[in-house]
Amino acid sequence: MIQQPAEETKKEANNQVSRILVSDSMSKEGLAPLLGNEGVECVQENVHDVNDLDSYEALLVRSGTTVTPEIMDKMTSLKIIARAGVGVDNIDVDAATKRGIVVINAPDGNTISTAEHTFAMIMSLARNVPQANASIKGKEWDRKAFQGVELRGKTLGIVGFGRIGSELAKRARSFDMSIIVYDPFLTQERAEKLGIDIGELEEVLGAADIITVHTPLTKDTKGLLNKESIAKTKPGVFLINCARGGIIDEEALYHHLESGQVGGAALDVFEEEPAQHNKLLTFNNVIATPHIAASTKEAQLNVAAQVSDEVLQFLNGMPALNSINLPTMSKEKFERLQPYYELSKKMGYILSQSMKSPVQDVDVHYSGEVTELETSVLTRSLVAGFLSTRIDAPVNDVNASIIAKERGITYGEKHHTNALGYSNLMQATVKGENRSFTIHGTYVKEYGPRIVRINDFNVDFYPTGHLIYIQHSDKPGVIGKMGQLLGKHELNIATMQVGRKEEGGNAIMMLAVDKEATEEVLADLTSIEEITSAEKIEV
């Protein structure tokens, strides 16, 4: 995933300070990347107790703060919401996406912590550890009452095989357990490499002695284990939930605990928390912890540090690698993609300012080395750049597709083999009712992003700064007249590119100047007989 704030200028370049609100408790050690940065003002206070919410660009939360559309509407400068943890069910991601706000999480920070806690719950349930502990502390010594079962030879069913499920499988294998997994996205090839079996949900339910759930809580997974599905399990099955309350329907679990279909349950999460009065706790064969699977010193430090680093990167124009509402990618993939990403955004700016009339379609074609990369990210970046100069609202990679759809603009991409002699080439065309505009760009390692073609004219310039795009007749003296006019306006030319198809025909100039051209300058340029149009372009 790659994102940038709506404005391209980095904070460091103009000495602005980014305000970041940390709404939930996080360790200062974890927040060190923010607290130790001069370009950041980090405030640790509950979002509901803050008056000047409109001044904050970033919001960091754990599970204690629910980020609603109403909060987002008050935080008018908000660009990124960071969840110091895995689950984001306390954040309205759809509302954030519509507002162009990036949502990130820390998917790796508490993986080990949660996997270890889950396995501890499995072992405690199998050997009655909490019950025996309570008994002996109550001055009892009843060895027969707490006879347990061994894990060796048992089948562990894992519902949801992401990072935590994978780590859990490693630990279960070391205990000589068989493992069967339900995950719609797990391939047979990967399962064979990991030494596990895969099956449909009903197969897992019917085969497993112990079932643990590790999926996010969504409309599809809410109540995934319900009265009907739990009835399909082995009699006396153990159920574990250290993921999200609600994945196991609590009324159904209560029913099957009463009937004996479920032999025991270990719960770290509940549908409503705090859960001191939850009726499931009345069963002796239910053990519970107060939502602490991710609560280790290491995990809390890791998740806070991870989101702190990513928020800081994002506010400085770098990618947030763990975005929920954008495609994600590894740091290695991003490093390969980054030069083309910069080029695509600049191409979008140029297209928007060169094509003044309404646009209905944006077509992007890729050829050469760039086709080996995640080009959908580049296309979204180009569309965001195109829309950002046309829309009186923040536009970025997050909400670009929504805004384009709302305005009846379609976009798509194609890959080609012919790169016209370049090692990589990006071609973008915007189409309106009566005209279209096309530019070609490439990335050259030694020179950076380059625009190499505008419509049918060959050029070669670096797309940055203050530009003037001029269409004119290829006649002697035009360049001199143009230079004299800009001199009268005290507008210095940094570089100039001229393109033509044939002698004496239509031609173009692309000028890089030292300051933004005024409307007066543009009007005076078009007053020159040979010049048909002059447009300023800010990149």
ChimeraX attribute file (.defattr): number of C-alpha atoms within 10 A of each C-alpha:
attribute: neighborCount
match mode: 1-to-1
recipient: residues
	/A:1	22
	/A:2	25
	/A:3	23
	/A:4	21
	/A:5	25
	/A:6	17
	/A:7	13
	/A:8	12
	/A:9	12
	/A:10	16
	/A:11	16
	/A:12	12
	/A:13	8
	/A:14	8
	/A:15	10
	/A:16	12
	/A:17	15
	/A:18	18
	/A:19	18
	/A:20	25
	/A:21	22
	/A:22	19
	/A:23	21
	/A:24	19
	/A:25	15
	/A:26	19
	/A:27	13
	/A:28	14
	/A:29	13
	/A:30	22
	/A:31	21
	/A:32	15
	/A:33	19
	/A:34	20
	/A:35	17
	/A:36	11
	/A:37	12
	/A:38	12
	/A:39	18
	/A:40	18
	/A:41	16
	/A:42	20
	/A:43	15
	/A:44	15
	/A:45	13
	/A:46	15
	/A:47	21
	/A:48	10
	/A:49	9
	/A:50	12
	/A:51	9
	/A:52	10
	/A:53	21
	/A:54	15
	/A:55	16
	/A:56	21
	/A:57	22
	/A:58	24
	/A:59	26
	/A:60	25
	/A:61	27
	/A:62	23
	/A:63	17
	/A:64	11
	/A:65	16
	/A:66	16
	/A:67	21
	/A:68	14
	/A:69	16
	/A:70	9
	/A:71	15
	/A:72	21
	/A:73	15
	/A:74	15
	/A:75	19
	/A:76	14
	/A:77	17
	/A:78	25
	/A:79	25
	/A:80	25
	/A:81	26
	/A:82	27
	/A:83	26
	/A:84	30
	/A:85	25
	/A:86	20
	/A:87	18
	/A:88	22
	/A:89	15
	/A:90	15
	/A:91	20
	/A:92	15
	/A:93	21
	/A:94	13
	/A:95	16
	/A:96	24
	/A:97	20
	/A:98	15
	/A:99	23
	/A:100	25
	/A:101	27
	/A:102	29
	/A:103	25
	/A:104	26
	/A:105	27
	/A:106	24
	/A:107	19
	/A:108	17
	/A:109	23
	/A:110	25
	/A:111	23
	/A:112	19
	/A:113	20
	/A:114	24
	/A:115	24
	/A:116	18
	/A:117	20
	/A:118	26
	/A:119	19
	/A:120	15
	/A:121	26
	/A:122	23
	/A:123	17
	/A:124	17
	/A:125	25
	/A:126	22
	/A:127	17
	/A:128	22
	/A:129	17
	/A:130	17
	/A:131	18
	/A:132	19
	/A:133	11
	/A:134	11
	/A:135	16
	/A:136	12
	/A:137	10
	/A:138	9
	/A:139	8
	/A:140	11
	/A:141	11
	/A:142	11
	/A:143	10
	/A:144	7
	/A:145	11
	/A:146	15
	/A:147	11
	/A:148	14
	/A:149	12
	/A:150	11
	/A:151	19
	/A:152	13
	/A:153	11
	/A:154	18
	/A:155	19
	/A:156	26
	/A:157	29
	/A:158	28
	/A:159	22
	/A:160	20
	/A:161	20
	/A:162	17
	/A:163	15
	/A:164	23
	/A:165	22
	/A:166	18
	/A:167	17
	/A:168	25
	/A:169	25
	/A:170	14
	/A:171	14
	/A:172	19
	/A:173	16
	/A:174	9
	/A:175	14
	/A:176	13
	/A:177	17
	/A:178	20
	/A:179	24
	/A:180	26
	/A:181	28
	/A:182	21
	/A:183	18
	/A:184	13
	/A:185	9
	/A:186	15
	/A:187	10
	/A:188	13
	/A:189	8
	/A:190	11
	/A:191	14
	/A:192	11
	/A:193	8
	/A:194	14
	/A:195	13
	/A:196	15
	/A:197	15
	/A:198	21
	/A:199	17
	/A:200	13
	/A:201	20
	/A:202	13
	/A:203	16
	/A:204	25
	/A:205	27
	/A:206	17
	/A:207	20
	/A:208	23
	/A:209	22
	/A:210	27
	/A:211	23
	/A:212	27
	/A:213	25
	/A:214	25
	/A:215	23
	/A:216	18
	/A:217	18
	/A:218	13
	/A:219	9
	/A:220	9
	/A:221	15
	/A:222	18
	/A:223	19
	/A:224	21
	/A:225	21
	/A:226	18
	/A:227	18
	/A:228	10
	/A:229	15
	/A:230	24
	/A:231	17
	/A:232	16
	/A:233	23
	/A:234	17
	/A:235	16
	/A:236	16
	/A:237	22
	/A:238	24
	/A:239	26
	/A:240	27
	/A:241	23
	/A:242	26
	/A:243	26
	/A:244	23
	/A:245	21
	/A:246	20
	/A:247	25
	/A:248	27
	/A:249	18
	/A:250	20
	/A:251	14
	/A:252	18
	/A:253	22
	/A:254	19
	/A:255	15
	/A:256	20
	/A:257	20
	/A:258	12
	/A:259	12
	/A:260	13
	/A:261	19
	/A:262	23
	/A:263	21
	/A:264	23
	/A:265	28
	/A:266	24
	/A:267	25
	/A:268	20
	/A:269	24
	/A:270	24
	/A:271	15
	/A:272	10
	/A:273	12
	/A:274	11
	/A:275	16
	/A:276	10
	/A:277	9
	/A:278	13
	/A:279	11
	/A:280	22
	/A:281	16
	/A:282	11
	/A:283	13
	/A:284	12
	/A:285	20
	/A:286	21
	/A:287	23
	/A:288	22
	/A:289	15
	/A:290	14
	/A:291	18
	/A:292	14
	/A:293	24
	/A:294	23
	/A:295	15
	/A:296	15
	/A:297	10
	/A:298	14
	/A:299	22
	/A:300	22
	/A:301	21
	/A:302	21
	/A:303	27
	/A:304	29
	/A:305	24
	/A:306	23
	/A:307	30
	/A:308	23
	/A:309	17
	/A:310	23
	/A:311	28
	/A:312	21
	/A:313	15
	/A:314	22
	/A:315	26
	/A:316	19
	/A:317	19
	/A:318	18
	/A:319	24
	/A:320	28
	/A:321	23
	/A:322	24
	/A:323	23
	/A:324	17
	/A:325	19
	/A:326	21
	/A:327	15
	/A:328	17
	/A:329	18
	/A:330	10
	/A:331	13
	/A:332	8
	/A:333	13
	/A:334	20
	/A:335	12
	/A:336	13
	/A:337	20
	/A:338	15
	/A:339	16
	/A:340	27
	/A:341	23
	/A:342	17
	/A:343	23
	/A:344	30
	/A:345	22
	/A:346	24
	/A:347	28
	/A:348	28
	/A:349	23
	/A:350	25
	/A:351	25
	/A:352	22
	/A:353	18
	/A:354	17
	/A:355	18
	/A:356	11
	/A:357	14
	/A:358	15
	/A:359	20
	/A:360	16
	/A:361	18
	/A:362	25
	/A:363	17
	/A:364	25
	/A:365	18
	/A:366	26
	/A:367	21
	/A:368	19
	/A:369	13
	/A:370	20
	/A:371	17
	/A:372	11
	/A:373	14
	/A:374	16
	/A:375	22
	/A:376	15
	/A:377	21
	/A:378	26
	/A:379	26
	/A:380	26
	/A:381	29
	/A:382	29
	/A:383	32
	/A:384	26
	/A:385	26
	/A:386	27
	/A:387	23
	/A:388	20
	/A:389	17
	/A:390	14
	/A:391	10
	/A:392	8
	/A:393	13
	/A:394	19
	/A:395	27
	/A:396	28
	/A:397	29
	/A:398	28
	/A:399	21
	/A:400	24
	/A:401	20
	/A:402	16
	/A:403	21
	/A:404	19
	/A:405	11
	/A:406	10
	/A:407	10
	/A:408	11
	/A:409	19
	/A:410	15
	/A:411	18
	/A:412	13
	/A:413	15
	/A:414	13
	/A:415	15
	/A:416	12
	/A:417	11
	/A:418	13
	/A:419	16
	/A:420	10
	/A:421	8
	/A:422	15
	/A:423	14
	/A:424	20
	/A:425	25
	/A:426	28
	/A:427	23
	/A:428	22
	/A:429	18
	/A:430	23
	/A:431	18
	/A:432	16
	/A:433	10
	/A:434	8
	/A:435	11
	/A:436	17
	/A:437	18
	/A:438	20
	/A:439	22
	/A:440	23
	/A:441	27
	/A:442	27
	/A:443	21
	/A:444	14
	/A:445	8
	/A:446	6
	/A:447	9
	/A:448	14
	/A:449	24
	/A:450	21
	/A:451	23
	/A:452	20
	/A:453	18
	/A:454	19
	/A:455	11
	/A:456	14
	/A:457	16
	/A:458	17
	/A:459	19
	/A:460	19
	/A:461	19
	/A:462	16
	/A:463	23
	/A:464	14
	/A:465	13
	/A:466	18
	/A:467	25
	/A:468	20
	/A:469	19
	/A:470	21
	/A:471	19
	/A:472	21
	/A:473	17
	/A:474	21
	/A:475	13
	/A:476	10
	/A:477	10
	/A:478	15
	/A:479	16
	/A:480	9
	/A:481	15
	/A:482	17
	/A:483	15
	/A:484	12
	/A:485	16
	/A:486	18
	/A:487	12
	/A:488	10
	/A:489	13
	/A:490	11
	/A:491	18
	/A:492	15
	/A:493	17
	/A:494	12
	/A:495	13
	/A:496	16
	/A:497	14
	/A:498	18
	/A:499	19
	/A:500	18
	/A:501	13
	/A:502	9
	/A:503	10
	/A:504	11
	/A:505	11
	/A:506	18
	/A:507	20
	/A:508	24
	/A:509	19
	/A:510	24
	/A:511	21
	/A:512	25
	/A:513	18
	/A:514	15
	/A:515	15
	/A:516	16
	/A:517	19
	/A:518	11
	/A:519	12
	/A:520	9
	/A:521	19
	/A:522	18
	/A:523	13
	/A:524	15
	/A:525	22
	/A:526	18
	/A:527	13
	/A:528	15
	/A:529	11
	/A:530	20
	/A:531	20
	/A:532	15
	/A:533	16
	/A:534	23
	/A:535	22
	/A:536	22
	/A:537	23
	/A:538	19
	/A:539	17
